[in-house]
Amino acid sequence: MSSVDGGSVSGGFTGGEKKTSWPEVVGLSVEEAKKIILKDMPDADFVILTPGMLKPLDWVSNRVFLVVDTVVQTPTVG
């Protein structure tokens, strides 16, 4: 794997390189991160995880894991 624009790519040197990570979205909101990732991978299927959650072991070529850990609104009963 090599780095292009701060993210890892795969696919060899055939011109079909596909970005496989997006370190530039760390610290952004989920929605902002999704917009940036979708520019590189329009068919991305997002899975939201919290820190410590286990990722599924099966490989899905368009699945992108977003790990978030911030409460953004007051939790309420109801």
C-alpha positions in Angstrom: 0.0 0.0 0.0 1.1 3.5 -0.7 -0.2 6.9 0.4 -2.0 9.3 -1.9 -3.4 12.6 -0.5 -2.9 11.3 3.0 -4.9 8.1 2.6 -3.9 4.5 1.7 -4.6 3.2 -1.7 -4.9 -0.3 -3.1 -5.0 -1.8 -6.6 -1.4 -2.0 -7.7 0.0 0.3 -10.4 -2.6 -0.3 -13.1 -4.3 3.0 -12.7 -7.2 1.4 -10.8 -5.9 2.5 -7.4 -8.7 3.0 -4.9 -8.4 4.9 -1.7 -8.8 2.7 1.4 -8.4 5.1 4.3 -9.1 8.8 5.0 -7.0 10.2 7.9 -8.0 13.7 6.9 -11.5 13.2 8.3 -10.4 12.6 11.9 -12.0 15.2 14.1 -14.8 16.0 11.6 -18.5 15.3 12.1 -19.9 12.1 10.7 -21.7 14.0 8.0 -18.6 16.0 7.0 -16.6 12.8 6.9 -19.2 11.0 4.8 -19.2 13.8 2.2 -15.4 13.6 1.8 -15.3 9.8 1.7 -18.2 9.7 -0.9 -16.1 11.9 -3.2 -13.5 9.1 -3.4 -15.9 6.2 -3.0 -19.5 7.1 -4.2 -20.8 3.6 -3.4 -19.6 3.6 0.2 -21.8 1.8 2.7 -21.1 3.4 6.1 -21.1 1.5 9.4 -20.9 3.6 12.6 -19.0 2.1 15.5 -18.0 3.3 18.9 -14.4 2.8 20.2 -13.9 -0.7 21.3 -16.6 -2.2 19.2 -15.5 -5.2 17.2 -15.6 -4.9 13.4 -17.1 -7.8 11.5 -14.5 -10.1 10.2 -16.0 -10.5 6.7 -14.6 -8.3 4.0 -17.0 -6.0 2.1 -15.3 -3.9 -0.6 -17.5 -0.9 -0.2 -18.0 -0.9 3.5 -16.4 2.0 5.4 -16.2 2.0 9.2 -16.6 5.3 11.0 -15.6 5.2 14.7 -17.1 8.0 16.8 -17.1 8.6 20.5 -18.6 12.0 21.2 -22.1 12.6 22.7 -23.4 15.6 20.7 -26.8 16.0 22.4 -28.2 15.6 25.9 -29.4 12.1 26.3 -33.1 12.0 27.4 -35.6 9.4 28.4 -38.6 8.8 26.2 
